[in-house]
Amino acid sequence: MMKFRISRCGFKDRVVERLLLLSAVLLIAAFGAWFMKARSLDRSINLGLSIPSHALTFDTAIAQSHFEWTLPISNKGDETVRVLEFETSCGCTKVEPTSCELQPGETRSVNVTLDLTFVKIEQGSLAEVPFDVTIVPRIQVNQQEVRGVGWRLEGRVRPLIVTTPRVMTFGGSDAVIGSREQEMVATVRTADDISDVEIESYSTELFFASINPTSENGEHELRVKPIESLPVGGFAGTILLRPKFLDGIDAPAVSYFVQGDKLSEIEAVPPIVNFGRRHVGDHSSKRVLVRSRLGRALLRVDVVSADGLRVTPAPEPHRSHGQVLVFDQDCVAAQTFQSKVSLEVRTMDGETVRVEVPVVSYVAER
């Protein structure tokens, strides 16, 4: 009995030994494959494409919309590599050429254009700020297409001028209303090596712009006034500012953005008449105040068209110098009703303004 047990234990031991040996072989093979891959990692990243580290850093650059930098890309692999395109982490970056092909051992220069005006600068600060962008090649070799590992281009950016506010907005209480003149002012501060700032161009179809120094410490006053014929609606334009260095040489131009809203002087309150859900046979009335946003008295309000509605002036005057109109609707048929009431308003200054008031209701059977 003892010999039989020893024999069975020996059999089990041999099976366990073989399993352990097989596991060790597989583990060593897997480790060897990982080790060989790790040793060749430098070559396999971007399939052998590389850029020297010194080319991925630029010194302090002036904040400008067209800063150019060159990246030398080398193919250190043994196969031809084709770059299908360059992806970037910022829309402020343009890479040319957009694609290229490199033979083994070949080096090609790629031009990078950066719009450094996108750099986030603290409000009113002329201090240098860091900048970086990642450029990722999408590459192909032997019909294999991969998204490579990104190269990080970094440096520092120095603003020559800063404006407060960063963007001029004619909105809210500063919105352009009717023919009323509206002007906004921005403060422009300059770096120590800037002697003056001029306006090179601006959106003349939207506004007038002027700039003048206000002190000897580099501050200027930028004035913007929308033109009288500006149409009702939103608008956006650009002022191109050109700083000048102390020696008189032009510095890179800086764009300043102007945006806002042009509102009609006359408004209807509420702007939309909604009768809501009604039934056939119902009668509904809503009141609408027509008034001047500038608080001016109205000479008269005429109804030009009122499809499916009766619109009459309310008998009582309104304290805002406006006119209250009564909108009446008789629900004669089941329908979704949508229409517009057109009004012609004349102010005490002799101006005539056309106003449209949308009307909505839903009429159902009882």
Order of alpha helices (4+ residues) and beta strands (2+ residues): alpha-alpha-beta-beta-beta-beta-beta-beta-beta-beta-beta-beta-beta-beta-beta-beta-beta-beta-beta-beta-beta-beta-beta-beta-beta-beta-beta-beta-beta
